[in-house]
Amino acid sequence: MVHAAVTGDVMTTPSRSTRDLEFTSWLTAREPALQRTAHLLTGDVHSAQDLVQTTLAKLYLKWERVRNADNIDAYARKALVNEFRTTWRRPLRRVEQIVELVPEEPAPAAPEYDGGHDAVWAFVCSLPPKQRAVVVLRFYEQLTESEIADLMGISIGTVKSQSSRALAALRAQLPDHPEISGEESDR
């Protein structure tokens, strides 16, 4: 990475084009991971794209500070989670689902366990945002409870309680699923 250079008594910063190249290089390498995490958090590809776009715009504006962070990827993931948290705190949150055709019949009440991961994912998407964020960060991103607590700005106890509530809700919906019918394994 190119950092500010000291020339005599004057400190110069890299040109805007160098900054843009650095950001673009980092973005090219890391955007797919951010998109994946955002999709897991939101449960919707369009909302995930909006979340990542907003996060990247904020990171770009602060790139001079961001690029000097100890771990740019952790900084970006925290920014993504924080942006997601602000969306669930907004007072008027409308859940919209974009479809190509309006269905003739109402949607089925609840999907049955089909032996695959689709049923589990559908129930993860139905969790409240805070519980879903904890589940995604814990089981999909493989973060520890303390990492999640730091990332979300909550206590470890809150992480544990949100995880426990989410798993209890999933167990209630999918009692026969082999991956969630037993106790949560310690990681």
Buried (B, 14 or more C-beta within 10 A) or exposed (E): EEEEEEEEEEEEEBEEEEBEEBBEEBBEEBEEBBBBBBBBBBBBEEBBBBBBEBBBEBBBEEBEEBBEEEEBEEBBBBBBBBBBBEBBEEEEEEEEEEEEEEEEEEEEEEEEBEEEEEBBEBBBEBBEBBBBBBBBBBBBBEBEBEBBBBBBEBEBEBBBBBBEBBBEBBBEBBEEBEEBEEEEEEE
